[in-house]
């Protein structure tokens, strides 16, 4: 059995009629003490009115269940590409990101995970990313740049690109990083040597800037650059390697979030997957 104080949760649903409140209910039902959600569908720019999303009721439910708001994370829409060199698309992405930030601030969320974006010219794309992040109102929030798999023209697939983004940010208090284990594997990082990667990250950027981990297995072999998530223990990374990530002392106090394939009307499968992870041993919960 794993220690009870491990921060482990999943990507929960944020949908009508009770939005924030029902997202928290889902997390509690799954046995989670942290969780992530997208404000509305991550694949559309249409968002609900944050003032009608049962925020007050949700905050009361969090408090009643001893879930710290510092461990609740928003994931920005997948449509946001602040690396884009097309001026109209860049301005759309920047405005959209500002809306996501404003909604997070209204709720009181402290961390927002962001895909850095893509551009065929990576240097130009990184310049665009830093330009956008330096010219939006972040307020009391950290933007967590997610590590990417290297699919297509994605930016943020290695430490050099992450460092370039980091160096271009004026206020380092506004920035952090989210490590995605599937993306790391697919980009070429050996998760079996995760401690070595953390040492290198610490030298290049600083481990204190890692604020979240997306704990995912991968359907792909290392360096495949494909980004296809698998349930924990059902992929090429493997159960033991991912448990070692979960238990790494250097990342002890940051949320570990499952973005693995979910099944059931309300993602009930996360309850079984989390139960299996907490047992400390792999078993076939999908075909039980």
C-alpha positions as CSV (number, residue, x, y, z in Angstrom):
1,X,0.0,0.0,0.0
2,X,1.2,3.5,-0.8
3,X,1.2,6.3,1.8
4,X,-2.2,8.0,2.3
5,X,-0.8,11.5,2.0
6,X,0.2,11.2,-1.7
7,X,-1.5,13.8,-3.9
8,X,-3.3,11.8,-6.6
9,X,-6.2,12.8,-8.7
10,X,-7.6,12.9,-12.2
11,X,-8.9,15.1,-15.0
12,X,-12.6,15.4,-13.9
13,X,-15.6,16.7,-15.9
14,X,-16.8,20.3,-15.6
15,X,-20.3,20.2,-17.1
16,X,-23.9,21.3,-16.6
17,X,-25.9,21.6,-14.6
18,X,-23.6,22.1,-11.5
19,X,-20.2,22.5,-13.2
20,X,-17.6,23.2,-10.4
21,X,-19.7,21.5,-7.7
22,X,-20.2,18.3,-9.8
23,X,-16.5,18.3,-10.7
24,X,-15.6,18.2,-7.0
25,X,-18.2,15.5,-6.4
26,X,-16.6,13.4,-9.1
27,X,-13.2,13.8,-7.6
28,X,-14.4,12.9,-4.1
29,X,-16.2,9.8,-5.4
30,X,-13.0,8.7,-7.1
31,X,-11.0,9.0,-3.8
32,X,-9.0,12.0,-5.0
33,X,-7.3,14.7,-2.9
34,X,-6.4,16.8,-5.9
35,X,-7.8,17.1,-9.4
36,X,-7.8,19.0,-12.6
37,X,-10.6,20.2,-14.9
38,X,-11.1,22.2,-18.1
39,X,-13.4,25.2,-17.9
40,X,-16.0,23.8,-20.3
41,X,-15.0,21.6,-23.2
42,X,-11.2,21.9,-24.0
43,X,-11.9,21.7,-27.7
44,X,-14.3,24.7,-28.0
45,X,-14.1,28.4,-27.4
46,X,-17.6,28.5,-26.0
47,X,-17.5,28.8,-22.2
48,X,-20.2,28.9,-19.5
49,X,-20.7,32.0,-17.4
50,X,-18.4,31.5,-14.4
51,X,-20.8,33.2,-12.1
52,X,-23.4,30.5,-12.8
53,X,-21.1,27.5,-12.2
54,X,-21.9,26.8,-8.5
55,X,-18.5,28.2,-7.4
56,X,-19.6,29.1,-3.9
57,X,-21.2,25.7,-3.3
58,X,-18.1,24.0,-4.8
59,X,-15.7,25.9,-2.5
60,X,-17.8,24.8,0.5
61,X,-17.7,21.2,-0.7
62,X,-13.9,21.4,-1.0
63,X,-13.6,22.7,2.5
64,X,-15.9,20.1,3.9
65,X,-13.7,17.4,2.4
66,X,-10.3,18.9,3.3
67,X,-9.2,19.4,-0.3
68,X,-6.8,22.3,-0.6
69,X,-7.5,24.8,-3.3
70,X,-3.7,24.8,-4.0
71,X,-4.2,21.3,-5.3
72,X,-7.0,22.2,-7.8
73,X,-5.8,22.9,-11.3
74,X,-7.4,24.2,-14.5
75,X,-6.2,23.0,-17.9
76,X,-6.4,25.7,-20.6
77,X,-8.3,25.0,-23.8
78,X,-6.4,22.9,-26.4
79,X,-7.4,25.6,-29.0
80,X,-5.0,28.1,-27.5
81,X,-1.8,28.4,-29.6
82,X,0.2,31.5,-28.4
83,X,3.1,30.2,-30.5
84,X,1.2,31.1,-33.7
85,X,2.9,33.6,-36.1
86,X,-0.4,34.5,-37.8
87,X,-1.2,37.8,-36.1
88,X,-5.0,37.3,-36.1
89,X,-4.7,33.8,-34.7
90,X,-2.1,34.9,-32.2
91,X,-4.4,37.7,-30.9
92,X,-7.3,35.2,-30.6
93,X,-5.1,32.8,-28.6
94,X,-3.9,35.6,-26.3
95,X,-7.4,36.9,-25.7
96,X,-8.7,33.3,-25.1
97,X,-5.9,32.6,-22.7
98,X,-6.8,35.8,-20.8
99,X,-10.4,34.6,-20.5
100,X,-9.2,31.3,-19.1
101,X,-7.0,33.2,-16.6
102,X,-9.8,35.5,-15.6
103,X,-12.1,32.6,-14.9
104,X,-9.4,30.8,-12.9
105,X,-8.9,34.0,-10.8
106,X,-12.6,34.3,-10.2
107,X,-12.7,30.8,-8.8
108,X,-9.5,31.2,-6.8
109,X,-7.5,28.6,-8.7
110,X,-3.7,29.1,-8.4
111,X,-2.4,27.0,-11.3
112,X,-3.3,26.8,-15.0
113,X,-1.7,24.2,-17.2
114,X,-1.0,25.4,-20.8
115,X,0.2,23.6,-23.9
116,X,2.9,26.0,-25.2
117,X,1.7,25.6,-28.8
118,X,3.2,24.8,-32.2
119,X,5.0,26.6,-35.0
120,X,7.0,25.3,-37.9
121,X,9.6,27.9,-36.9
122,X,10.3,26.9,-33.3
123,X,12.4,30.0,-32.4
124,X,9.8,32.3,-33.7
125,X,7.2,30.3,-31.9
126,X,9.0,30.6,-28.6
127,X,9.3,34.3,-29.1
128,X,5.6,34.5,-29.6
129,X,4.9,32.4,-26.4
130,X,7.0,34.7,-24.2
131,X,5.5,37.8,-25.9
132,X,2.0,36.6,-25.0
133,X,2.8,35.6,-21.5
134,X,4.6,38.9,-20.8
135,X,1.6,40.9,-22.0
136,X,-1.4,39.3,-20.3
137,X,-2.7,40.0,-16.8
138,X,-1.9,36.8,-14.9
139,X,-2.5,38.2,-11.3
140,X,-2.5,35.6,-8.5
141,X,-1.8,32.6,-10.7
142,X,1.0,30.4,-12.2
143,X,1.0,29.4,-15.8
144,X,2.3,25.9,-15.9
145,X,3.9,25.1,-19.3
146,X,3.3,21.4,-20.1
147,X,6.0,19.2,-21.5
148,X,5.0,18.0,-25.0
149,X,5.5,14.8,-27.0
150,X,7.1,16.3,-30.1
151,X,4.1,15.5,-32.4
152,X,4.0,17.8,-35.5
153,X,5.5,21.2,-34.8
154,X,4.9,21.2,-31.0
155,X,7.1,23.4,-28.9
156,X,8.2,22.3,-25.4
157,X,9.5,18.9,-26.3
158,X,12.9,19.1,-24.6
159,X,14.7,21.0,-21.8
160,X,16.3,23.4,-24.3
161,X,13.0,24.6,-25.6
162,X,11.5,24.9,-22.0
163,X,14.6,26.8,-20.9
164,X,14.2,29.3,-23.8
165,X,10.6,29.9,-22.8
166,X,11.5,30.3,-19.1
167,X,14.4,32.7,-19.9
168,X,12.0,34.9,-21.9
169,X,9.5,35.3,-19.1
170,X,9.9,38.6,-17.3
171,X,8.2,37.6,-14.0
172,X,9.4,34.2,-13.0
173,X,6.8,34.1,-10.2
174,X,4.1,33.7,-12.8
175,X,5.7,30.6,-14.5
176,X,6.0,26.9,-13.7
177,X,6.0,23.6,-15.4
178,X,3.8,20.5,-15.7
179,X,5.6,17.2,-16.5
180,X,3.5,14.8,-18.5
181,X,5.0,11.3,-18.3
182,X,3.5,10.1,-21.6
183,X,4.7,13.2,-23.4
184,X,8.2,12.8,-21.8
185,X,8.4,9.2,-22.9
186,X,7.2,10.0,-26.4
187,X,9.6,12.9,-26.7
188,X,12.6,10.7,-25.8
189,X,12.9,10.7,-22.0
190,X,13.4,7.4,-20.3
191,X,10.9,7.4,-17.4
192,X,12.9,4.5,-15.9
193,X,15.6,7.1,-15.3
194,X,13.2,9.8,-14.1
195,X,15.5,10.9,-11.2
196,X,18.2,11.6,-13.8
197,X,15.8,13.8,-15.8
198,X,14.9,15.7,-12.6
199,X,18.5,16.3,-11.9
200,X,19.0,17.7,-15.4
201,X,15.8,19.8,-15.1
202,X,17.1,21.2,-11.8
203,X,20.4,22.2,-13.4
204,X,18.8,23.8,-16.5
205,X,15.7,25.5,-15.0
206,X,15.2,24.6,-11.3
207,X,13.2,21.8,-9.8
208,X,11.2,24.3,-7.7
209,X,9.4,25.4,-10.9
210,X,7.8,21.9,-11.4
211,X,4.3,22.3,-9.9
212,X,2.3,19.4,-11.4
213,X,2.7,16.0,-12.9
214,X,0.4,14.4,-15.4
215,X,0.8,10.7,-14.6
216,X,0.1,8.8,-17.8
217,X,1.3,5.6,-19.4
218,X,2.0,5.6,-23.1
219,X,0.8,3.3,-25.9
220,X,4.1,4.2,-27.7
221,X,7.7,3.2,-27.4
222,X,10.2,5.9,-26.3
223,X,10.9,8.7,-28.8
224,X,7.8,7.9,-30.9
225,X,6.6,11.5,-30.9
226,X,2.9,10.4,-31.1
227,X,1.2,11.3,-27.8
228,X,-1.2,8.4,-27.1
229,X,-2.0,8.0,-23.4
230,X,-2.6,4.6,-21.8
231,X,-3.9,3.5,-18.4
232,X,-1.2,3.1,-15.7
233,X,0.5,-0.3,-16.2
234,X,-1.1,-0.9,-19.6
235,X,1.5,0.9,-21.7
236,X,5.2,1.0,-22.6
237,X,6.3,3.0,-19.6
238,X,5.0,0.4,-17.1
239,X,3.5,0.4,-13.6
240,X,6.7,0.3,-11.6
241,X,8.3,3.2,-13.4
242,X,5.2,5.4,-12.9
243,X,4.9,4.5,-9.2
244,X,8.5,5.7,-8.8
245,X,7.5,9.0,-10.4
246,X,4.5,9.2,-8.0
247,X,6.7,8.5,-5.0
248,X,9.7,10.6,-5.9
249,X,10.6,12.7,-2.9
250,X,11.6,15.7,-4.9
251,X,8.0,16.1,-6.1
252,X,6.4,15.0,-2.9
253,X,4.1,18.0,-2.4
254,X,2.8,18.6,-5.9
255,X,-0.4,17.1,-7.5
256,X,-0.1,14.0,-9.7
257,X,-3.0,14.0,-12.1
258,X,-4.2,11.1,-14.3
259,X,-5.2,11.9,-17.9
260,X,-5.5,8.2,-18.7
261,X,-8.4,6.8,-20.8
262,X,-11.6,7.1,-18.7
263,X,-14.6,4.9,-18.9
264,X,-18.2,5.3,-17.7
265,X,-20.7,8.1,-17.6
266,X,-18.9,10.1,-14.9
267,X,-15.4,8.7,-15.5
268,X,-16.0,6.1,-12.8
269,X,-13.0,4.1,-14.1
270,X,-10.7,6.6,-12.3
271,X,-11.9,5.2,-9.0
272,X,-10.7,1.7,-9.9
273,X,-7.5,3.0,-11.4
274,X,-6.7,5.1,-8.4
275,X,-7.5,2.2,-6.1
276,X,-5.1,0.0,-8.0
277,X,-2.3,2.6,-7.9
278,X,-2.8,3.1,-4.1
279,X,-2.5,-0.7,-3.6
280,X,1.1,-0.4,-4.8
281,X,0.8,-3.4,-7.1
282,X,-0.5,-3.8,-10.7
283,X,-3.6,-5.8,-11.3
284,X,-5.9,-6.0,-14.3
285,X,-8.8,-3.8,-13.0
286,X,-10.1,-3.1,-16.5
287,X,-10.9,-6.8,-17.2
288,X,-11.7,-7.7,-13.6
